[in-house]
Amino acid sequence: MAAIEHPARPLDAEEARRVRRERLERVGKWLLPLLIMVLAIWLWDRICVWNGIPKYILPRPGVVVQTLYSDAGLLFSSLLVTLKITFLSLLLAVVGGVGLAVLFAQSKWVEMSFFPFAVVLQVTPIVAIFPLINIYVDNQTAKLLLCAWIVAFFPVLSNTTLGLNSVDRNLRDLFRLNGASRWQELWHLRLPAAMPSSAG
Amino acid sequence: MPDSKAAPEQPGSGGARATLLSLRGVGKVFSNGVTALSGVDMAIREGDFVSLLGPSGCGKSTALRLIAGLSTPTSGAIERPGAAGNDTVGFVFQEPTLLPWASVFDNVWLPLRLRGVPRAKAAPAVMEMLARVHLERFAAAVPRELSGGMKMRVSIARALVTKPRVLLMDEPFAALDEITRFKLNDDLLDLWQDQRFTVVFVTHSVFESVFLSTRIVVMAARPGRVFRELAVEAPFPRNETFRTSPAYVALCRRTSEVLAGAINSTAGAGHGGH
């Protein structure tokens, strides 16, 4: 980096342009999104004012901030509930998704049998299932958990399944040649190989 | 070639050596109807360095997989009078095929680990192998920090860490630049002479096969078959002097002629594999 900023010899025009562009891009990467955000909030505020929208329909950003401050106690406890549901359902989705993906990886037959069910569950809109969940499940937390889980579970399952199955063929041969058990192949090869794709 | 009349034996091997494995009338037909191999007879003796040389599509990689036990022949048989099976085979692929998330040490430890050898107990053998391929200082590095040649060294160390009797190599240096390839050729011969394993080496390079081998099996395509076997009658150790000697050039020319014959024998077939 220092070599670019303080060149020993004068840069030719092309290289100088490149250095300038790189520097601009580094700054722009942070500055531009920030600028757009500020612009959007300003526009939101202006729209409320220009159209005379009452604050019970769409409050101005200033009012939102003010309320966040004045009703902090109430909102904060609600935030905790939401966060709890979010992380709990994420945890369940990871446990369930990875667990099921591991099961799928053990047998092509299991995968072929059950994967379509997971897909159907995923493509069905949550608003279509929610009334049913509302009837069948009494506990409010369980209700929310179930909804969040249905949404979060599938990406974990499909990415992990993809990762577990995308292992280099030669590496699998290597494990076979060394007499690896199914469990060893899963633990030492497939799971580590799947990690980046389920996290990403 | 007066200086190439020396016995093709490697040092220390006296007289007739035991046959380690042999292919008898081996054929392989894939489910898509392609005949990869047909009527292949081949004997690998203890201490051999055999190259399988041929154009693409001649089934040399298939033959290697059959020898490794990764695939079973459609016809014929592979006999292993001198080997117990998979346990005595080391395999080096065309790509280094390392675990990208594991350190160099852990990659070389892997075959022992899969056999239930704990880290501490495996460490001396792993470090010895790393020293043999000149990578002892890189034990903690991960593959992406290494050059192509270094990765291939790790791959070789991994294949040899279990002290296999047979080392199978599938065009291991094909993707490397020439300078790196020469160096790895030299190092491989050093290892081979030192540790006395048997090598079956798949290559499409005449120069490489002549430099390394005691015997070259030239194969032809469509169907994949053995075209001719050549003994490389040049003494070991082979080094830079050998690589520039008239004897080496003459052997290369002879091998090239046989290879050309093998390519021409593929009746009416163009290039291009599958």
Interface residues (C-beta under 8 A of the other chain):
Chain A: D168 N170 L171 D173 L174 F175 R176 L177 N178 G179 A180 Q184 H188 L189 P192 A193 M195
Chain B: A68 G69 L70 N86 D87 V89 F91 F93 E95 T97 L99 W101 A102 L110 P111 R113 L114 R115 T162
